[in-house]
Amino acid sequence: QVQLVESGGGLVQPGGSLRLSCAASGSIFSINTMGWYRQAPGKQRELVATITSDGSTNYADSVKGRFTISRDNAKNTVYLQMNSLKPEDTAVYYCNLRIVRRGITYNYWGQGTHVTVSS
C-alpha cells in the first residue's frame, strides 16, 4: 500500500509564504508523477502543480510565477513552495501520487493540509 503524509499548512498573511511537504511510503515505483491539488470551500478540486520523476513540471496558470514544485526522489518527497500568497489560495491542499503500470493508472491521495491566507 501507498501512504502520503503531508505537512506545512497553516495560516499566513497575504503576500506571505508557506512550504508544503509530502512524503510517500510503500509500494512506490521509481517512475511516477507527484503533485498538489487543492479544493476551496464550495469548489471542485483543481490541479496546482505536478512534477514527474525526471523533473518535468506543470503548473496551473493561477500559480505560475508564485509557486514552485520540487521533489527529492531519494526521500520520495515532493515539496510545494508557495510565495506571494493570495486570499484566493485558501484551500485544502492534497498531495497526489500517480503511477501507471501495464496501462492502468493508480492515483493515491494524502489526507489534505489546510492553507488559509488571511489578514
N, C-alpha and C positions, 0 to 999 in steps of 0.2 A: 504494500500500500504506500501511497504518497501522502506526505503531510507537508503543509505550508504554514509557516508561523511568521506572522507579520509583526512589526513593531515600528514605533516612531511617530505615530499620530499624536494629535493634541490640538490645543488652542493657540492660535497665533494671530497677531495683528496684521491688517492689510499691509502689503509690502514686505512682510517678513518671509522667513524661510523655514522649511522643515525637510528632514530626510527620512524617508521610509525605507525599511529593510524587510526582506522576505527570505527566510531560509527554508530550503526544501530538503526533505529527507525521504528515504525509502527507495523504491524501485525507480530510480531516475536514470534515464538513458542520456548518454552524452550529447546526442543531437536532439535539441528541443528549443522551444521558444518560451521565454518567460515574459511576463508583462504585468501591467497595472491597469485596472479598470476602476471606475467609480460610479457611485449611484447617489444622486442627491434626492432629498425627500420629494416624493411625487413624480419622480422621473425614472426613465429606464436606465439600466446600467450601460455605460459607454466606455469605449476604449480611451485610455490615456496615453499609453506608450507600450511598445513591445521591443524585445531585443532577442535575436537568435543566438544560438550557441557560438556562431562565428562572428558575432558582434554587429550585425546589421540591425539598425533601429528604425522605428516607425513611431510618429507622434500624431496625436490629434492636433488639428490646426489651432485649437484654443490654448494649447500649452506650448507650442513651438517657441523657442527662444527663452522660455522661462523654466521649463522642466528638463532634467537630464536623466535618462535611464542608463544604468550600467550594471555589470554583473561580474561576479568572481566565480568562475567555473570550478575552481578548486574547492570552494566552500559551498557550491550550489546555492548561491545567494544573489538576489537581484536587489538593486537599490533604485530609489527614485528621489533625486534631489529636486526640491521644489523651491524656486525663488520667485520673488515679486508676486507673492500670493495675493489673490483677489477674493472678495466675499463669494463670488460665484464658483470658486474652487471648493467650497464647503461641500463635503460628501463623505460617504463611507468608501474607503479605497480598498479594493480587493486585489490580492496577488493571484496571478494565474500562471499555471504551467501547462503547456500544450506539447503533447508527444504524438507523433504519427508513426505507427508501426503496422506494417503489412496493409497499408491503405486505410487503416482505422485511426481516427483522431480521438485522443483521450485528453480531456480537459480536467484539471484539478484546480480547486479554489481554496484560498485561505479564508479565515473567519471574518476578515474585514477589520480595518482600523479607521477610527473616526478622525477626520480633519475638519476643524472649524476655523474659519478665517473671519474674525470679527474684532471691532474695536471696543 
